[in-house]
Amino acid sequence: MEKKAIPKMGAIIIAVVIVVAVVVGIVVYYYTAAPPAAPATQEVLRIGIIYPKTGIYSSIGPQCLDGILMAIEDYGPVLGAKPEVYIRDSGTEMSKAVAAAKELITQYHVHIIIGAINTPINNAIATVCDEYRVPFLYPSGGSIFMSGIGKDLPLPDWTVKANPHPFMFYTWLNSIQRAYACIEVAKMYGTRWYFIASDYDHGREAVGYAKLVLQEKFGDEFVNVGESWPVQGEVDYTSAIAKAMAAKPDVVYVCVPGRFVQFQKQAHEAGLDKVAHIHWSYTEDPSIWALGEVGYGVTAITDYTVVNPEVPQAWDFAKRFHEKYGYWPGWPSAPAYAGTIVFLMAVDKAGSLDPVKIMRAVEGISNPNSITGQPYYIRACDHKSIQPLYIVEWVKSDNPDVPDHWKIIGKCPNPEDAHLPDEYCAGYDKMSY
């Protein structure tokens, strides 16, 4: 009996030892092993916005901001999450804009920045964004200088300098696009033109390219009867208006950003609008609304208007915007909206917050439902948008449910031809980041 009991007791002891060893092993592992890795989560998109709340563009800056914010709200989650938004005032001062950009990047770690109005200010912001490799959208300025230009472009009496910004793209009508549309204006109103433009890069290139295109199209039939160059921010245009009236033009071309109200009122008082057709380089909506009846009959170039029979989403956007902000959209709110939408589309397309992937996603991206109508896409070689070019006239509405608006009276037949010549492009799509 005793000989049989020993093996049985040994087996019990061995089993106990094994159980104790397993339990101890589990306890030791629980307290010493590294915890399991948490599931990877996507960082939330942080957006910086820099706009002129103060300064010479303070009358139009807030409308640009409204367009950007409504686009962010309409678009919804980006990469599956609601973006965080940080807003700063440029003051229409270069030093203040640069400080704002650096603060947003270094302290708030924004992934993308959206600018607003004024070429020199946004060129400075773009330079900061290139340095820090932060994608930047310029949605509401009009300069060739900001259009992905890779080498100097000579124009009549002006040269647009090379100015590549690989981390920037640009989604409003530049001086080239608006110049091509001037051909249709000349067909309607005549080929004797007088030019009045603010004396800085945008004004000089806008007039230069318009003259180039009109000369190429009409030859000797086009006559430049004179030019006036008031300083940027000027409020007294009486001298320029007097010179224009003396020259007896068919068309007076005007590019005085932020000062169209002062110009148009003085032109009306002097009777310029009775003896010549006044054509604005673009539709500055806060200014045209401020003019009342004085603005009726003015023409301009745009890519968006609230009443567009071919684009039902234009009116839908206008109504929603009006309900939200209490005024009707146009420039700069509409292009700011359209550009921001396509920027957010690019981030989602990239599937990442990596800046290079975002910029590659920008190249060639299109929005088939843009409020502008079609086409609407970003060229890869210069990061510049291609969109419709409408010739519009400011008219009084005869419908109580529709506001006074820019009525489409013509359309550039080939908007995809209105771009920086390929040989002058920066070639971003072939550039190594």
C-alpha positions as CSV (number, residue, x, y, z in Angstrom):
1,M,0.0,0.0,0.0
2,E,2.8,2.4,0.9
3,K,4.6,1.7,-2.3
4,K,1.5,2.6,-4.4
5,A,0.7,5.8,-2.3
6,I,4.1,7.5,-3.0
7,P,3.6,7.9,-6.8
8,K,0.0,9.1,-6.2
9,M,1.2,11.7,-3.7
10,G,4.0,12.8,-6.1
11,A,1.6,13.3,-8.9
12,I,-0.5,15.6,-6.7
13,I,2.5,17.6,-5.7
14,I,3.6,17.9,-9.3
15,A,0.2,19.1,-10.3
16,V,0.1,21.7,-7.5
17,V,3.5,23.0,-8.5
18,I,2.5,23.3,-12.1
19,V,-0.7,25.3,-11.2
20,V,1.2,27.6,-8.9
21,A,3.8,28.2,-11.6
22,V,1.2,29.1,-14.1
23,V,-0.6,31.5,-11.7
24,V,2.7,33.1,-10.8
25,G,3.6,33.4,-14.4
26,I,0.3,35.2,-15.2
27,V,0.7,37.6,-12.3
28,V,4.3,38.4,-13.2
29,Y,3.3,39.0,-16.9
30,Y,0.4,41.2,-15.9
31,Y,2.5,43.5,-13.8
32,T,5.7,43.6,-16.0
33,A,4.5,43.3,-19.6
34,A,4.0,46.5,-21.7
35,P,0.3,47.4,-22.1
36,P,-1.2,46.7,-25.5
37,A,-0.9,49.5,-28.0
38,A,-3.9,51.8,-28.3
39,P,-5.6,51.9,-31.7
40,A,-4.0,54.5,-34.0
41,T,-6.1,57.7,-34.2
42,Q,-6.1,60.4,-36.8
43,E,-5.0,63.9,-35.6
44,V,-7.7,66.5,-36.0
45,L,-7.2,69.0,-38.9
46,R,-6.2,72.4,-37.5
47,I,-7.0,75.4,-39.9
48,G,-5.5,78.8,-39.6
49,I,-7.3,81.8,-41.2
50,I,-5.6,85.2,-41.7
51,Y,-7.8,88.0,-43.0
52,P,-8.0,91.8,-42.9
53,K,-10.4,92.6,-40.1
54,T,-8.7,96.0,-39.9
55,G,-6.8,98.2,-42.3
56,I,-7.7,99.4,-45.8
57,Y,-9.5,96.2,-46.7
58,S,-11.5,96.0,-43.4
59,S,-14.8,96.7,-45.4
60,I,-14.4,93.5,-47.4
61,G,-12.3,91.3,-45.2
62,P,-15.1,90.0,-42.9
63,Q,-17.0,88.8,-46.0
64,C,-14.0,86.7,-47.0
65,L,-14.0,85.2,-43.5
66,D,-17.7,84.4,-43.7
67,G,-17.2,82.5,-46.9
68,I,-14.4,80.5,-45.4
69,L,-16.3,79.6,-42.3
70,M,-19.5,78.6,-44.1
71,A,-17.5,76.3,-46.4
72,I,-15.9,74.6,-43.3
73,E,-19.3,74.2,-41.8
74,D,-20.9,72.9,-45.0
75,Y,-18.2,70.5,-45.7
76,G,-18.4,68.8,-42.3
77,P,-15.8,66.3,-40.9
78,V,-12.4,66.2,-42.6
79,L,-10.6,62.8,-42.2
80,G,-13.5,61.8,-40.0
81,A,-13.3,64.7,-37.5
82,K,-14.5,68.3,-37.1
83,P,-11.6,70.7,-37.8
84,E,-10.3,73.1,-35.3
85,V,-10.2,76.7,-36.6
86,Y,-7.9,79.6,-35.4
87,I,-8.5,83.1,-36.8
88,R,-6.1,86.1,-36.9
89,D,-6.3,89.7,-38.3
90,S,-3.7,90.7,-40.9
91,G,-4.5,94.4,-40.4
92,T,-3.5,94.7,-44.1
93,E,0.0,95.0,-42.7
94,M,2.8,92.7,-43.8
95,S,4.5,92.5,-40.5
96,K,1.3,91.7,-38.7
97,A,0.3,89.0,-41.2
98,V,3.8,87.4,-41.0
99,A,3.6,87.4,-37.2
100,A,0.1,85.8,-37.4
101,A,1.3,83.1,-39.7
102,K,4.3,82.2,-37.6
103,E,2.1,82.2,-34.4
104,L,-0.4,79.9,-36.0
105,I,2.2,77.5,-37.2
106,T,4.6,77.4,-34.2
107,Q,2.2,77.8,-31.3
108,Y,-1.0,76.3,-32.6
109,H,0.5,73.8,-35.0
110,V,-2.0,74.4,-37.7
111,H,-1.8,72.0,-40.7
112,I,-3.1,74.4,-43.3
113,I,-3.6,78.2,-43.6
114,I,-6.2,80.1,-45.6
115,G,-5.5,83.8,-46.5
116,A,-7.7,86.5,-47.8
117,I,-7.1,89.8,-49.7
118,N,-4.1,91.8,-50.9
119,T,-1.2,90.4,-53.0
120,P,1.8,91.7,-50.9
121,I,0.3,90.5,-47.7
122,N,-0.5,87.0,-49.0
123,N,2.9,86.7,-50.7
124,A,4.5,87.3,-47.3
125,I,2.2,84.6,-45.8
126,A,3.0,82.2,-48.6
127,T,6.8,82.7,-48.0
128,V,6.3,81.7,-44.3
129,C,4.2,78.7,-45.3
130,D,6.9,77.5,-47.8
131,E,9.5,77.9,-45.0
132,Y,7.5,75.7,-42.6
133,R,6.0,73.4,-45.3
134,V,2.4,74.3,-44.5
135,P,-0.2,74.2,-47.3
136,F,-1.6,77.6,-48.0
137,L,-4.7,78.7,-49.9
138,Y,-5.1,82.2,-51.5
139,P,-8.8,82.3,-52.4
140,S,-9.7,85.9,-53.1
141,G,-6.8,88.0,-54.6
142,G,-6.3,88.6,-58.3
143,S,-2.5,88.7,-59.1
144,I,-0.5,86.8,-61.7
145,F,2.4,87.2,-59.3
146,M,0.7,84.7,-57.0
147,S,-0.2,82.3,-59.8
148,G,2.6,79.8,-59.8
149,I,4.9,81.8,-62.1
150,G,8.3,80.2,-62.6
151,K,10.0,82.9,-64.7
152,D,9.6,86.6,-65.5
153,L,6.6,87.4,-67.7
154,P,7.0,90.6,-69.8
155,L,3.9,92.7,-70.3
156,P,3.3,96.1,-72.0
157,D,5.1,98.6,-69.6
158,W,5.4,96.0,-66.8
159,T,7.1,92.7,-66.0
160,V,5.6,90.1,-63.6
161,K,8.5,88.6,-61.7
162,A,9.0,84.9,-61.0
163,N,7.5,84.0,-57.7
164,P,7.1,80.3,-57.1
165,H,5.4,79.1,-53.9
166,P,5.3,75.3,-53.9
167,F,3.0,75.1,-50.8
168,M,0.5,77.6,-52.1
169,F,-2.5,77.3,-54.4
170,Y,-4.8,80.0,-55.7
171,T,-8.5,79.8,-56.5
172,W,-9.8,83.1,-57.7
173,L,-9.7,84.9,-61.1
174,N,-6.2,86.3,-61.8
175,S,-5.4,89.2,-64.1
176,I,-4.9,86.8,-67.0
177,Q,-8.4,85.3,-66.7
178,R,-10.0,88.7,-66.3
179,A,-8.0,90.1,-69.3
180,Y,-9.3,87.3,-71.6
181,A,-12.8,88.2,-70.6
182,C,-12.1,91.8,-71.6
183,I,-12.3,90.7,-75.2
184,E,-16.1,90.1,-74.8
185,V,-16.4,93.5,-73.1
186,A,-14.7,95.3,-76.0
187,K,-17.0,93.5,-78.5
188,M,-20.0,94.9,-76.6
189,Y,-18.8,98.5,-75.8
190,G,-15.9,99.4,-78.1
191,T,-12.2,99.3,-78.4
192,R,-11.0,102.7,-77.2
193,W,-10.0,102.1,-73.6
194,Y,-8.8,104.3,-70.8
195,F,-7.2,102.5,-67.8
196,I,-7.4,103.6,-64.1
197,A,-5.6,101.3,-61.7
198,S,-3.9,101.4,-58.3
199,D,-0.1,101.7,-58.6
200,Y,1.1,98.3,-57.3
201,D,1.7,94.8,-58.6
202,H,-1.9,93.8,-59.1
203,G,-3.0,97.0,-60.8
204,R,0.0,97.1,-63.1
205,E,-0.3,93.5,-64.2
206,A,-4.1,93.7,-64.6
207,V,-3.7,96.6,-67.0
208,G,-0.7,95.1,-68.7
209,Y,-2.3,91.8,-69.5
210,A,-5.6,93.5,-70.6
211,K,-3.7,95.6,-73.0
212,L,-1.7,92.6,-74.3
213,V,-4.8,90.5,-74.9
214,L,-6.8,93.4,-76.5
215,Q,-3.9,94.3,-78.8
216,E,-3.5,90.6,-79.9
217,K,-7.3,90.3,-80.6
218,F,-8.1,93.6,-82.2
219,G,-4.8,94.8,-83.6
220,D,-4.8,98.5,-84.6
221,E,-8.6,98.6,-83.8
222,F,-7.7,98.6,-80.1
223,V,-6.6,102.0,-78.9
224,N,-5.2,102.8,-75.5
225,V,-6.3,106.4,-75.1
226,G,-4.6,106.9,-71.7
227,E,-3.8,105.7,-68.2
228,S,-3.9,107.0,-64.6
229,W,-2.0,105.4,-61.7
230,P,-3.4,106.6,-58.3
231,V,-1.5,105.3,-55.2
232,Q,-3.0,102.2,-53.5
233,G,-5.7,103.3,-51.1
234,E,-6.3,106.7,-52.8
235,V,-9.7,108.2,-52.1
236,D,-9.6,111.2,-54.5
237,Y,-10.0,110.2,-58.2
238,T,-11.1,113.5,-59.6
239,S,-7.9,114.1,-61.5
240,A,-7.9,110.6,-63.1
241,I,-11.6,111.0,-64.0
242,A,-11.0,114.4,-65.7
243,K,-8.2,112.9,-67.8
244,A,-10.4,110.0,-68.8
245,M,-13.3,112.3,-69.9
246,A,-10.9,114.4,-71.9
247,A,-9.6,111.2,-73.7
248,K,-13.2,110.3,-74.9
249,P,-12.9,106.5,-74.5
250,D,-15.5,103.9,-75.2
251,V,-14.6,102.0,-72.0
252,V,-12.9,103.1,-68.8
253,Y,-11.3,100.1,-67.1
254,V,-11.0,100.4,-63.3
255,C,-8.9,98.3,-60.9
256,V,-8.8,100.1,-57.5
257,P,-9.3,97.4,-54.9
258,G,-11.1,98.6,-51.8
259,R,-11.8,102.0,-53.3
260,F,-14.5,101.4,-56.0
261,V,-17.1,103.2,-54.0
262,Q,-15.1,106.4,-53.9
263,F,-14.2,106.2,-57.6
264,Q,-17.7,105.4,-58.8
265,K,-19.4,108.2,-56.8
266,Q,-16.9,110.7,-58.1
267,A,-17.2,109.4,-61.7
268,H,-21.0,109.7,-61.5
269,E,-20.8,113.3,-60.1
270,A,-18.4,114.2,-62.9
271,G,-20.6,112.6,-65.5
272,L,-18.1,110.0,-66.7
273,D,-20.7,107.3,-66.7
274,K,-22.8,109.3,-69.1
275,V,-20.0,109.6,-71.8
276,A,-18.2,106.2,-71.4
277,H,-18.9,102.7,-70.2
278,I,-17.3,101.9,-66.9
279,H,-15.9,98.4,-66.5
280,W,-14.6,97.1,-63.2
281,S,-11.8,94.6,-63.3
282,Y,-13.7,92.3,-61.0
283,T,-16.9,92.3,-58.9
284,E,-16.2,93.8,-55.5
285,D,-19.6,93.2,-54.0
286,P,-19.4,95.2,-50.7
287,S,-18.6,98.2,-52.9
288,I,-21.4,97.7,-55.5
289,W,-23.9,97.3,-52.7
290,A,-22.8,100.5,-51.0
291,L,-23.3,102.5,-54.2
292,G,-27.1,102.1,-54.6
293,E,-28.4,103.4,-57.9
294,V,-25.0,104.8,-58.8
295,G,-23.8,101.3,-59.5
296,Y,-26.4,100.3,-62.0
297,G,-24.9,99.6,-65.5
298,V,-21.3,98.9,-64.3
299,T,-19.9,95.7,-65.8
300,A,-17.2,93.4,-64.4
301,I,-15.8,89.9,-64.6
302,T,-16.6,87.1,-62.2
303,D,-16.8,83.4,-61.8
304,Y,-19.9,83.5,-59.5
305,T,-23.2,85.4,-59.3
306,V,-26.3,84.6,-57.3
307,V,-28.5,84.3,-60.4
308,N,-27.0,81.8,-62.8
309,P,-29.6,79.9,-64.9
310,E,-27.1,77.2,-65.7
311,V,-26.0,76.6,-62.1
312,P,-28.8,76.0,-59.7
313,Q,-26.4,75.5,-56.8
314,A,-25.4,79.1,-57.1
315,W,-28.9,80.3,-55.9
316,D,-29.1,77.6,-53.3
317,F,-25.8,78.8,-51.8
318,A,-26.9,82.4,-52.0
319,K,-30.1,81.8,-50.1
320,R,-28.4,79.8,-47.4
321,F,-25.6,82.4,-47.1
322,H,-28.2,85.2,-46.9
323,E,-30.1,83.4,-44.2
324,K,-26.9,82.8,-42.2
325,Y,-25.2,86.2,-42.5
326,G,-27.9,88.7,-43.5
327,Y,-26.4,89.8,-46.8
328,W,-25.9,88.3,-50.3
329,P,-22.7,86.6,-51.3
330,G,-20.4,87.6,-54.1
331,W,-16.7,88.6,-54.2
332,P,-14.9,87.9,-51.8
333,S,-17.3,85.6,-49.9
334,A,-18.2,83.3,-52.9
335,P,-14.6,82.6,-54.1
336,A,-13.5,82.1,-50.5
337,Y,-16.2,79.5,-50.1
338,A,-15.4,77.7,-53.4
339,G,-11.7,77.6,-52.7
340,T,-12.0,76.4,-49.1
341,I,-14.3,73.6,-50.2
342,V,-11.7,72.3,-52.7
343,F,-9.0,72.6,-50.1
344,L,-10.9,70.4,-47.7
345,M,-11.6,68.0,-50.5
346,A,-7.8,67.8,-51.1
347,V,-7.1,67.0,-47.5
348,D,-9.6,64.1,-47.6
349,K,-8.2,63.0,-50.9
350,A,-4.7,62.9,-49.4
351,G,-6.0,60.8,-46.5
352,S,-3.4,62.4,-44.4
353,L,-2.2,65.6,-42.8
354,D,1.2,65.3,-44.3
355,P,1.8,68.6,-46.2
356,V,3.3,67.0,-49.3
357,K,0.5,64.6,-49.7
358,I,-2.0,67.4,-49.4
359,M,-0.3,69.5,-52.0
360,R,-0.1,66.5,-54.4
361,A,-3.8,65.9,-53.8
362,V,-4.4,69.6,-54.7
363,E,-2.9,69.0,-58.2
364,G,-5.6,68.2,-60.7
365,I,-8.4,68.1,-58.1
366,S,-11.8,69.2,-59.4
367,N,-15.2,70.0,-57.8
368,P,-18.1,68.9,-60.1
369,N,-20.6,70.7,-57.8
370,S,-18.9,74.0,-57.5
371,I,-21.1,77.1,-57.0
372,T,-19.4,78.7,-59.9
373,G,-20.4,76.0,-62.5
374,Q,-18.0,74.2,-64.7
375,P,-15.1,73.9,-65.2
376,Y,-13.6,74.1,-61.7
377,Y,-10.3,72.4,-61.2
378,I,-6.7,73.1,-60.1
379,R,-3.9,72.9,-62.7
380,A,-1.0,70.8,-61.5
381,C,1.7,72.8,-63.1
382,D,0.9,76.2,-61.4
383,H,-1.6,75.3,-58.7
384,K,-4.0,77.8,-60.2
385,S,-7.8,77.2,-60.6
386,I,-9.6,77.1,-63.9
387,Q,-13.2,78.3,-63.7
388,P,-16.0,80.0,-65.7
389,L,-15.5,83.6,-66.8
390,Y,-18.8,85.6,-66.8
391,I,-19.2,89.1,-68.0
392,V,-21.8,90.7,-65.7
393,E,-23.7,93.9,-65.3
394,W,-25.0,95.3,-62.0
395,V,-28.8,95.5,-62.4
396,K,-31.9,96.4,-60.3
397,S,-34.0,93.3,-59.7
398,D,-37.6,93.2,-60.9
399,N,-38.3,90.2,-58.6
400,P,-39.1,90.9,-54.9
401,D,-37.6,87.5,-54.0
402,V,-34.3,88.2,-55.8
403,P,-31.8,90.9,-54.8
404,D,-30.1,93.4,-57.1
405,H,-27.4,91.3,-58.7
406,W,-24.7,90.9,-61.2
407,K,-26.6,89.7,-64.3
408,I,-24.7,87.5,-66.8
409,I,-24.5,89.3,-70.1
410,G,-21.7,87.3,-71.7
411,K,-19.4,84.3,-71.1
412,C,-15.8,83.7,-72.1
413,P,-16.2,80.8,-74.6
414,N,-12.9,79.0,-73.7
415,P,-12.1,79.6,-70.0
416,E,-9.6,76.7,-70.1
417,D,-7.4,78.8,-72.4
418,A,-7.2,81.7,-70.0
419,H,-4.1,80.8,-68.0
420,L,-0.5,81.5,-67.5
421,P,1.4,80.2,-70.6
422,D,2.9,76.8,-69.8
423,E,6.4,77.9,-70.4
424,Y,6.1,80.4,-67.5
425,C,4.7,77.9,-65.0
426,A,6.6,76.9,-61.9
427,G,6.1,73.2,-62.8
428,Y,5.0,72.2,-59.3
429,D,3.9,68.8,-60.5
430,K,7.5,68.0,-61.6
431,M,9.0,69.5,-58.5
432,S,10.5,67.4,-55.7
433,Y,9.2,68.5,-52.3
